[in-house]
Amino acid sequence: MSKNELQRRREELPGSLNLRERTAALAYEIYLTRGGEHGRDMGDWLQAESEVLASLIEEQPVPSRSDSGEAEAETTSENL
């Protein structure tokens, strides 16, 4: 996924309290997992935000490739 596509999808996501709560909870888990070392809060937040957004993006339906004029490829776990 391109950087522009990720930014576009991020802007489409609601700025809900739930999104911030999920990010905060995960950032705190990351902080605890690495031993509670202070001074890395921004890194913890960005990592958590990235993981939360990635999980939300995966939940959204992916646009069909035929919408952009390309042939649509269907892949299932059986074909892998």
N, C-alpha and C positions, 0 to 999 in steps of 0.2 A: 504494500500500500504506500502510495507516495505521501510525502510530507504535506502537500496541499490537500489531499484527500483526508488525511488524518485531521488536519486543522478544520476542514469543512464539517466533518462528522462531529468534532468536538464542539463546534459552534451550534450544531443542531441539537445537542443534548441539553436537556433542561438544566438550569442552574439551581437545581433543587437542593434543599437541605439534606435530603437523603444521599445525594452524590457526595456532598462535603462530609457527611457523617461516615460514609463508607470509606472515603479516602483517609479521614482522620483516624479511624479505627485501625485500618491497615498500616498506616504510618507508625502508629503506636506499637503495633505488633512487630514491625520491622525494627524499631528502636529497641524493643525488649529482646528480640532475637539476637541482635548484635551486642548485647550486654549492657544496654542502657548508657552507652557512651554519649556524653553531651557534645554539642557543636556540629552535629550532622543532620539537624532537623530538616533543612531544605532538601538535602539529598533523599532523606526518608520520605518526605512529602512527595517529591517528584516521582520517586519509584512507585509509591503507592498510587498516585494519580494515574500513572502510566498503566499499571496493572488493572485498576478499576475501569478506566476508559477502554482498555483492550477487551475486557470481559463484556462491557456494554456493546461495543462495536460488533463482537462476535454474535451477540444475541440479535442484532438487526439483520434483516434479510439483505443479501448482497444483490445489487442491481444486475439484471441480466446483461450478458455481454452483447446480446443482439440489440439492446437499447442504444449502444454506441456504434452499431453497424458491424460489429465483429461476430463471428460465428459463436453460437452458444455451445459451451462444453459442459456436459453433465458428468460429474464424478461422484461415485458412491463408494462406500467402504468395500463393496463387493468387487468393484473394478480395480481396487488397489492391489 
